[in-house]
Amino acid sequence: MADTNMVVLTTQDSGILARFLTNPAASHPGATSTTQPAHQRRPNKSPALRARRLATLASLPSAAAAMVSAEVGIDYVLWTEAEVSARVGEVAAELAADLRALPEPAVVVGVATGAFLFLADLVRRVDVRLAVDFVRVESYGAGTESSGKPRITADLKVDVAGKHVVVVEDIVDTGNTLSHLIAHLEKKGASSISVCTFLDKPARRKVSVQLVGDGKFYRGFECPDYFVVGYGLDYAELYRNLPYVGVLKPEMYKKDSSN
Ligand code: PRP
């Protein structure tokens, strides 16, 4: 990251904080670009979300505030690093209890690339014997809408026949990716399939996700229809390394979509 982008922000810096608090960019109409992935679309800003934004910023630890300031593309934080960590711990506890009851180790399958951080944090907190593998499913070209026809472009190494599989996603939006992957895993003979997603956008669902056997659906947060990045989620492959979930400034993708 270029040093020129770095601005040291502390909670005492009321001028900069005020800019975050009053920035109206998130409510600009017409900001949604038809060239963006569906899960990145932005909604109109609701009063509830504005209140959420204010509360989050007011409680932002100085380290997180500094990180926000370092990322010039971020409008505001939706879930802080501490909130993400706490919620991942809760989901991991629930998942661990269920996996512990199984007769044999489950296979946890991360969907690359977006799930990499969630998967890593999750499995470290699941104190149960399990296998980990990855798949890559592609349905969005660079900056395009979902084709609705995902393709498995990198398949499993582990044999899932007769196994309980837990698919780990960063986000479930239309449900296309997940439905295609579940059908793929079922064909490979998985005996049951659960889904564990960090974010869930049920308002955007086009395909209902059918679990297999005794599979369960776990989710970290229900996500509003905002252009969110961080904790694995990208915009043009950037921002995945942010330890929090933030809303991208509209000018970042409006600028790109006008090219
Ligand atoms: C994202 C995300 C999910 C999928 C969800 O992947 O990681 O896999 O989109 O969208 P859907 O429910 O509408 O199918 P993307 O194709 O952007 O790749 P990435 O994981 O590399 O970011």
Residues whose N, C-alpha, C, O or C-beta is under 5 A from the ligand:
A	BS01	PRP	H39 V111 A112 T113 G114 V137 E138 S139 Y140 S146 D170 I171 V172 D173 T174 G175 N176 T177 L178
